[in-house]
């Protein structure tokens, strides 16, 4: 199957927001379920697209399988990135697209964008401990855990952090 990674089109924002929200809900990643306040942020693709680059993975039939938000240095979407780092957020692939390489392709696209951005030396991210499938992608692509950056956006949730050193010639 062929995949294309490209910038999300405005007419896809609602669909991508729902794919992202449903992926987080189905995987049990939102402590408040349907009432979790983070759900609104997951669905707010237009808000993310205004301050960062929202990418989608599309199959050869044109079906949107998932997406990610790539935040260059200085973007308000950056949570853990240092000034010389880019960050990606809200990586999500819908159930129908899982196991087809969409998640890895989206991460690789973020790494490529970071490499193409002058002055960027690394790509950072935060992830929940339960996101084991994503962790496998990060390890396979050369990301290293950065436990000194782990943080708590809310009291009952510790996010793990990873960093890809772009100067070391990684796989991504």
MOKAJO-V477037 format. One record per pair of residues at least 6 apart in sequence whose C-alpha atoms are under 8 Angstrom apart, sorted by sequence separation. I is the first residue (numbers start at 1). J is the second residue. If there is no record, write none. Layout:
i=I j=J
i=I j=J
This chain:
i=24 j=30
i=30 j=36
i=48 j=54
i=58 j=64
i=59 j=65
i=71 j=77
i=72 j=78
i=81 j=87
i=114 j=120
i=115 j=121
i=138 j=144
i=152 j=158
i=153 j=159
i=164 j=170
i=57 j=64
i=58 j=65
i=71 j=78
i=80 j=87
i=114 j=121
i=151 j=158
i=152 j=159
i=25 j=33
i=30 j=38
i=56 j=64
i=57 j=65
i=58 j=66
i=73 j=81
i=78 j=86
i=79 j=87
i=114 j=122
i=150 j=158
i=151 j=159
i=25 j=34
i=30 j=39
i=45 j=54
i=56 j=65
i=57 j=66
i=73 j=82
i=74 j=83
i=78 j=87
i=93 j=102
i=114 j=123
i=150 j=159
i=151 j=160
i=56 j=66
i=57 j=67
i=73 j=83
i=78 j=88
i=93 j=103
i=150 j=160
i=56 j=67
i=73 j=84
i=92 j=103
i=149 j=160
i=150 j=161
i=55 j=67
i=56 j=68
i=73 j=85
i=77 j=89
i=91 j=103
i=111 j=123
i=149 j=161
i=54 j=67
i=55 j=68
i=72 j=85
i=73 j=86
i=147 j=160
i=54 j=68
i=55 j=69
i=72 j=86
i=73 j=87
i=146 j=160
i=147 j=161
i=54 j=69
i=55 j=70
i=71 j=86
i=72 j=87
i=91 j=106
i=145 j=160
i=146 j=161
i=147 j=162
i=53 j=69
i=54 j=70
i=70 j=86
i=71 j=87
i=145 j=161
i=146 j=162
i=52 j=69
i=53 j=70
i=70 j=87
i=71 j=88
i=145 j=162
i=146 j=163
i=21 j=39
i=52 j=70
i=53 j=71
i=70 j=88
i=71 j=89
i=144 j=162
i=145 j=163
i=52 j=71
i=69 j=88
i=70 j=89
i=143 j=162
i=144 j=163
i=49 j=69
i=51 j=71
i=52 j=72
i=68 j=88
i=69 j=89
i=143 j=163
i=144 j=164
i=21 j=42
i=48 j=69
i=68 j=89
i=69 j=90
i=143 j=164
i=20 j=42
i=21 j=43
i=68 j=90
i=69 j=91
i=88 j=110
i=142 j=164
i=143 j=165
i=20 j=43
i=52 j=75
i=67 j=90
i=68 j=91
i=18 j=42
i=51 j=75
i=67 j=91
i=68 j=92
i=126 j=150
i=138 j=162
i=17 j=42
i=18 j=43
i=51 j=76
i=52 j=77
i=66 j=91
i=67 j=92
i=17 j=43
i=51 j=77
i=66 j=92
i=67 j=93
i=16 j=43
i=17 j=44
i=66 j=93
i=17 j=45
i=65 j=93
i=66 j=94
i=86 j=114
i=142 j=170
i=14 j=43
i=16 j=45
i=48 j=77
i=65 j=94
i=85 j=114
i=128 j=157
i=129 j=158
i=141 j=170
i=142 j=171
i=128 j=158
i=129 j=159
i=141 j=171
i=142 j=172
i=14 j=45
i=65 j=96
i=66 j=97
i=103 j=134
i=128 j=159
i=129 j=160
i=140 j=171
i=141 j=172
i=13 j=45
i=65 j=97
i=127 j=159
i=128 j=160
i=13 j=46
i=104 j=137
i=126 j=159
i=127 j=160
i=86 j=120
i=103 j=137
i=126 j=160
i=127 j=161
i=84 j=119
i=85 j=120
i=88 j=123
i=126 j=161
i=10 j=46
i=66 j=102
i=67 j=103
i=84 j=120
i=85 j=121
i=86 j=122
i=87 j=123
i=88 j=124
i=89 j=125
i=125 j=161
i=126 j=162
i=65 j=102
i=66 j=103
i=84 j=121
i=85 j=122
i=86 j=123
i=87 j=124
i=88 j=125
i=89 j=126
i=124 j=161
i=125 j=162
i=68 j=106
i=84 j=122
i=85 j=123
i=86 j=124
i=87 j=125
i=124 j=162
i=125 j=163
i=67 j=106
i=68 j=107
i=85 j=124
i=124 j=163
i=16 j=56
i=70 j=110
i=123 j=163
i=124 j=164
i=122 j=163
i=123 j=164
i=72 j=114
i=81 j=123
i=122 j=164
i=123 j=165
i=81 j=124
i=122 j=165
i=123 j=166
i=80 j=124
i=81 j=125
i=121 j=165
i=122 j=166
i=57 j=102
i=72 j=117
i=80 j=125
i=121 j=166
i=122 j=167
i=7 j=53
i=8 j=54
i=19 j=65
i=20 j=66
i=80 j=126
i=120 j=166
i=121 j=167
i=7 j=54
i=8 j=55
i=19 j=66
i=20 j=67
i=73 j=120
i=7 j=55
i=8 j=56
i=16 j=64
i=42 j=90
i=57 j=105
i=6 j=55
i=7 j=56
i=57 j=106
i=5 j=55
i=6 j=56
i=16 j=66
i=56 j=106
i=5 j=56
i=6 j=57
i=16 j=67
i=55 j=106
i=115 j=166
i=5 j=57
i=6 j=58
i=4 j=57
i=5 j=58
i=3 j=57
i=4 j=58
i=3 j=58
i=4 j=59
i=111 j=166
i=3 j=59
i=4 j=60
i=2 j=59
i=3 j=60
i=1 j=59
i=2 j=60
i=1 j=60
i=112 j=172
i=111 j=172
i=108 j=172
i=107 j=172
i=24 j=92
i=23 j=92
i=80 j=149
i=20 j=90
i=23 j=93
i=20 j=91
i=23 j=94
i=20 j=92
i=22 j=94
i=23 j=95
i=19 j=92
i=20 j=93
i=19 j=93
i=20 j=94
i=19 j=94
i=80 j=161
i=1 j=100
i=3 j=102
i=29 j=128
i=5 j=105
i=5 j=106
i=29 j=130
i=5 j=109
